[in-house]
Amino acid sequence: GVINFNGKEITLDADFDTSITADTDDQIDIKIAGSDSLRIKANEIENVSGDFTLDVAGDISLDADGGQIRVKDGGTEFGVFSNVSSDFIIASQVQDKDIIFQGDDGGSGITALTLDMSDAGTAQFGHDIELVQSNFINFKHQAGGTIRATISADSSDNLTFGTGSSGTERMRMDTSGNVLVGRTSTISGGSNS
């Protein structure tokens, strides 16, 4: 048979301040230390007041078969983590609002990177950009498109500039400050002409 606890408060401890109640509002109210703490509804767990902490002995896994994890504040969505064809998408959902990476540098709060969504995602770095030697900064006509020009620094500390889809070197500045156009070394006697 069915035991009907509709509207009844089930007390769980000796001092009667921790309990569970379920009634016709289709929710379960959990009271801890005399105060309403949690409400469980269909597809929703609501914290009545204050912060809510998930503290587990192992990892926390978020598994959304819909492919999206939505982040909201007061019901307004401001960010989404998405799986699109196994690409991990991080999206700011509010018009012209940035994605900002911050951290702590020696005890001081710093902004390491701002992606300016009001300017098509312009990246604003708070400090240096470092590339390992013999890698390139590539300029393309569009994302994923054909290379138009390149800048690189080789293992001999030369700064090189290239053009075309293969990034063919057209100019370099060597460690002596010589600017070489159309050649990779100075002519005997030190002239670059």
NUBA-575646 format. One record per residue: y, x, z of N, C-alpha, C in turn. Coordinates in steps of 0.05 Angstrom, whole numbers, padded with zeros to 5 digits, always signed. Atoms other than C-alpha are relative to their C-alpha. Layout:
BEGIN
YXZYXZYXZ;...
END
This chain:
BEGIN
-00024+00016+00000+00000+00000+00000+00025+00017+00000;-00026-00013+00001+00074+00017-00001+00014-00003+00026;-00016+00001-00025+00114+00035+00061+00029+00000-00008;-00028+00003+00009+00185+00011+00051+00019+00010+00022;-00019-00011-00019+00237+00054+00086+00029-00006-00009;-00027+00006+00010+00296+00022+00050+00020-00005+00022;-00022+00002-00019+00359+00032+00090-00007+00011+00028;+00008-00011-00026+00321+00065+00147+00005+00030+00001;-00005-00028-00004+00340+00132+00175-00024+00013+00014;+00024-00014-00010+00281+00179+00186+00010+00025+00014;-00010-00023-00015+00298+00228+00242-00021+00022+00000;+00018-00023+00003+00268+00298+00236-00001+00019+00023;+00000-00019-00022+00285+00333+00301+00004-00015+00027;+00001+00012-00027+00285+00321+00376+00028-00011+00009;-00026+00009-00009+00361+00314+00384+00013-00020-00020;-00008+00023+00017+00366+00261+00328+00024+00006-00018;-00023-00005+00017+00419+00297+00286-00008+00011-00027;+00009-00008+00026+00377+00317+00226-00019-00023-00010;+00015+00024+00009+00351+00259+00183+00002-00003-00030;+00000+00008+00028+00336+00230+00115+00002-00030-00002;-00003+00029+00004+00359+00162+00091-00001-00006-00030;+00001+00010+00027+00343+00124+00027+00004-00030+00000;-00004+00029+00002+00369+00056+00007+00005-00009-00028;-00002+00012+00027+00388+00012-00052+00021+00013-00017;-00019-00014+00018+00442+00060-00077-00013+00021-00017;+00016-00018+00017+00386+00100-00110+00007+00029+00005;-00004-00028-00007+00402+00164-00073-00012+00005+00028;+00011-00008-00026+00372+00203-00015+00022+00016+00014;-00020-00014-00016+00421+00225+00039-00014+00017+00021;+00012-00019-00019+00402+00287+00079+00022+00008+00020;-00019-00006-00021+00439+00296+00145-00011+00023+00017;+00007-00023-00016+00438+00363+00182+00021+00004+00021;-00018-00004-00022+00469+00375+00250+00021-00023+00002;-00017+00023-00004+00498+00305+00250+00019-00007-00023;-00018+00005+00023+00536+00310+00184-00015-00003-00026;+00012+00002+00027+00519+00287+00114+00003+00027-00014;+00000-00026+00013+00500+00351+00077-00006-00002-00029;+00008+00001+00028+00464+00334+00013-00006-00029-00008;+00008+00025+00012+00456+00274-00032-00016+00006-00025;+00017-00005+00023+00399+00273-00082-00001-00026-00016;+00000+00022+00018+00407+00227-00142-00017+00007-00024;+00015-00006+00025+00372+00221-00209+00014+00022-00015;-00010-00022+00016+00383+00288-00244+00024+00014+00014;-00024-00011-00013+00435+00310-00191-00006+00006+00029;-00001-00007-00029+00439+00346-00124+00029+00005+00007;-00028-00001-00006+00507+00336-00093+00004+00011+00029;-00008-00010-00026+00536+00378-00036+00024-00015+00009;-00021+00018-00008+00579+00331+00004+00027+00014+00005;-00024-00015-00005+00629+00384+00027-00006+00029+00003;+00003-00029-00004+00640+00459+00030-00016+00014-00022;+00015-00017+00019+00602+00514-00006-00029-00007+00000;+00029+00004+00002+00530+00511-00029-00013+00026-00007;+00012-00026+00004+00486+00573-00024-00030-00003-00008;+00028-00002+00006+00420+00586-00059-00009+00028+00008;+00009-00026-00011+00384+00642-00021-00030+00000-00001;+00029-00001+00004+00314+00659-00045-00010+00029+00005;+00012-00027-00005+00267+00717-00029-00004+00015-00026;+00004-00014+00026+00256+00732-00103+00024-00005-00018;-00021+00004+00020+00295+00721-00167+00007-00030-00002;-00007+00027+00007+00332+00658-00188+00000-00003-00030;+00002+00004+00029+00314+00633-00257+00012-00027-00008;-00011+00024+00011+00354+00582-00296-00013-00005-00027;+00016+00006+00025+00310+00550-00350+00009-00026-00011;-00011+00025+00012+00348+00500-00393-00012-00004-00028;+00012+00005+00026+00305+00473-00450+00019-00010-00020;-00021+00009+00019+00368+00444-00481+00015+00024-00012;-00013-00024+00011+00391+00516-00493+00028+00006+00010;-00027-00004-00010+00456+00510-00454+00002-00002+00030;-00007+00002-00028+00481+00523-00384+00030-00004+00001;-00028+00008+00000+00548+00489-00373+00013+00005+00027;-00015-00006-00025+00599+00512-00321+00025-00018+00001;-00022+00020-00002+00648+00460-00295+00015+00004+00026;-00016+00001-00024+00704+00453-00244+00012-00028+00002;-00010+00027-00003+00717+00383-00218-00007-00018-00023;+00009+00016+00022+00678+00355-00276+00010+00010-00027;-00011-00010+00025+00718+00394-00329-00015+00025-00008;+00016-00023+00010+00676+00442-00371+00019+00022-00009;-00017-00022+00008+00707+00511-00378-00016+00023-00012;+00016-00021+00012+00648+00554-00400-00028-00009-00006;+00027+00006+00007+00580+00551-00433-00015+00025-00007;+00019-00021+00009+00522+00599-00438-00021-00014-00017;+00017+00013+00019+00480+00582-00499-00020+00019-00012;+00020-00014+00017+00417+00603-00535+00001-00012-00027;-00002+00009+00028+00429+00597-00610-00017+00019-00017;+00019-00016+00016+00370+00623-00651-00005+00027+00014;+00005-00023-00017+00357+00672-00593+00024+00019+00003;-00025-00015-00006+00429+00698-00596+00011-00012+00026;-00012+00008-00026+00462+00696-00526+00029-00004-00004;-00028+00007+00005+00528+00660-00534+00014-00006+00026;-00018+00005-00022+00583+00662-00481+00025-00012-00010;-00022+00014+00012+00637+00611-00496+00020-00010+00021;-00022+00012-00016+00704+00595-00463+00006-00027-00014;-00001+00026+00012+00711+00520-00473+00028-00013+00001;-00027+00011-00002+00785+00509-00456+00018+00014-00021;-00016-00011+00022+00834+00518-00514+00018+00022+00009;-00018-00023-00003+00869+00586-00516-00004+00014+00027;+00004-00014-00025+00839+00608-00449-00019+00024-00004;+00013-00025+00006+00813+00679-00446-00027+00003+00015;+00023-00010-00015+00748+00712-00424+00008+00027+00011;-00010-00023-00014+00765+00765-00372-00021+00014+00016;+00019-00016-00015+00722+00821-00344+00016+00016+00021;-00014-00014-00021+00745+00847-00276-00019+00015+00018;+00017-00016-00018+00719+00897-00225+00017+00013+00021;-00013-00014-00023+00736+00943-00167-00001+00030-00006;-00002-00029+00006+00760+01014-00182+00011+00014+00025;-00009-00014-00023+00763+01055-00118+00014-00017+00021;-00012+00018-00019+00781+00995-00076+00023-00017-00010;-00021+00016+00012+00832+00966-00124-00012-00018-00021;+00009+00019+00020+00820+00904-00166+00012+00007-00027;-00010-00006+00027+00826+00918-00241-00011-00020-00020;+00010+00015+00023+00820+00880-00306-00009+00020-00021;+00011-00019+00018+00774+00920-00350+00004-00008-00029;+00000+00010+00028+00775+00876-00412+00009-00029+00000;-00008+00027+00005+00810+00813-00435-00005-00007-00029;+00004+00010+00027+00787+00775-00497+00019-00024-00003;-00022+00020+00003+00849+00736-00519-00008-00022-00020;+00009+00022+00018+00825+00669-00546+00023-00014-00014;-00023+00011+00015+00895+00649-00566+00008+00017-00023;-00006-00019+00021+00895+00708-00614-00026+00008-00014;+00025-00004+00015+00827+00701-00648-00019+00020+00014;+00018-00017-00015+00793+00742-00593+00008+00029+00001;-00010-00027-00003+00837+00804-00593-00009+00012+00026;+00010-00013-00024+00807+00854-00544+00022+00018+00012;-00020-00015-00014+00855+00883-00493-00014+00015+00023;+00013-00016-00020+00825+00941-00453+00020+00011+00020;-00017-00010-00022+00853+00962-00386+00002+00030+00001;+00000-00029-00001+00838+01035-00398-00012+00011-00026;+00010-00013+00024+00804+01083-00447-00023-00014-00013;+00024+00008+00014+00753+01067-00500-00014+00026-00008;+00015-00025+00005+00699+01121-00505-00023-00006-00019;+00023+00002+00018+00651+01130-00564-00014+00027-00001;+00015-00024+00003+00596+01181-00569+00005+00013-00027;-00007-00013+00025+00609+01234-00623-00018-00009-00023;+00014+00007+00025+00588+01220-00695-00006-00029-00003;+00000+00029+00005+00594+01145-00685+00026-00007-00012;-00023+00008+00016+00645+01105-00723+00014-00024+00010;-00015+00025-00001+00700+01055-00717+00001-00009-00029;+00001+00011+00027+00688+01012-00779+00019-00023-00003;-00018+00022+00008+00740+00968-00812-00013-00016-00022;+00013+00017+00019+00711+00909-00850+00018-00023-00008;-00016+00022+00009+00740+00852-00890-00006-00026+00016;+00008+00022-00018+00703+00803-00843-00023+00009+00017;+00023-00007-00018+00652+00805-00787-00026+00000-00016;+00025-00002+00014+00586+00830-00815+00003+00006-00029;-00005-00005+00029+00619+00845-00882-00002+00029-00008;+00001-00027+00011+00627+00907-00924+00020+00019+00013;-00018-00020-00011+00657+00970-00894+00022+00007-00019;-00023-00007+00016+00727+00985-00920+00010+00028+00007;-00010-00026-00009+00746+01046-00878-00013+00007+00026;+00012-00009-00024+00720+01088-00821+00016+00022+00014;-00011-00022-00015+00744+01135-00766-00022+00010+00018;+00021-00012-00016+00698+01184-00730+00008+00027+00010;-00003-00027-00010+00695+01248-00689-00027+00013-00001;+00026-00013+00002+00639+01297-00706-00005+00019+00022;+00008-00018-00021+00602+01347-00663+00016+00026+00001;-00018-00024+00000+00652+01402-00683+00029-00007+00008;-00026+00010-00009+00711+01361-00655+00019-00005-00022;-00018+00008+00022+00738+01343-00723+00003-00031+00000;-00005+00028+00003+00770+01275-00731+00000-00006-00029;+00003+00005+00029+00749+01245-00797+00007-00029-00007;-00007+00026+00010+00773+01187-00839-00014-00005-00026;+00015+00006+00024+00731+01153-00892+00008-00027-00012;-00006+00025+00013+00738+01097-00942-00025-00008-00017;+00022+00010+00017+00691+01053-00984-00023-00009+00017;+00022+00012-00014+00627+01018-00966-00018+00020+00013;+00016-00021-00012+00592+01084-00950+00016+00017+00019;-00017-00015-00018+00650+01110-00909+00004+00029-00008;-00003-00027+00010+00659+01171-00954+00025+00014+00012;-00023-00014-00013+00703+01223-00919+00021+00006-00020;-00023-00006+00018+00772+01228-00950+00020+00019+00013;-00020-00017-00014+00812+01264-00896-00012+00007+00027;+00008-00008-00027+00800+01303-00832+00022+00016+00014;-00017-00017-00016+00839+01336-00776-00018+00018+00016;+00018-00018-00013+00805+01399-00751+00011+00008+00027;-00008-00008-00028+00809+01432-00682+00025+00018+00001;-00024-00017+00001+00866+01477-00705+00025-00017-00007;-00022+00017+00007+00909+01417-00723+00005-00002-00030;-00003+00002+00028+00900+01426-00798-00009-00028-00010;+00007+00026+00012+00901+01361-00837-00010+00006-00029;+00013-00006+00026+00853+01366-00896-00005-00026-00015;+00003+00024+00017+00857+01315-00952-00017+00007-00024;+00017-00004+00023+00801+01312-01002-00018+00025+00003;+00017-00024-00004+00765+01373-00972-00008+00001+00030;+00010-00001-00027+00726+01390-00908+00005+00027+00013;-00006-00026-00012+00750+01462-00896+00025+00011-00013;-00024-00012+00011+00813+01504-00906-00008+00021-00020;+00004-00021+00020+00819+01551-00966+00007+00027+00012;-00004-00027-00009+00816+01625-00954+00030+00007+00001;-00029-00007-00003+00884+01650-00927+00014-00021+00016;-00012+00021-00018+00897+01586-00887+00014-00022-00015;-00014+00021+00015+00927+01545-00944-00019-00024-00004;+00016+00024+00003+00903+01473-00950+00005-00013-00028;-00007+00011+00026+00930+01463-01021-00020+00009-00021;
END
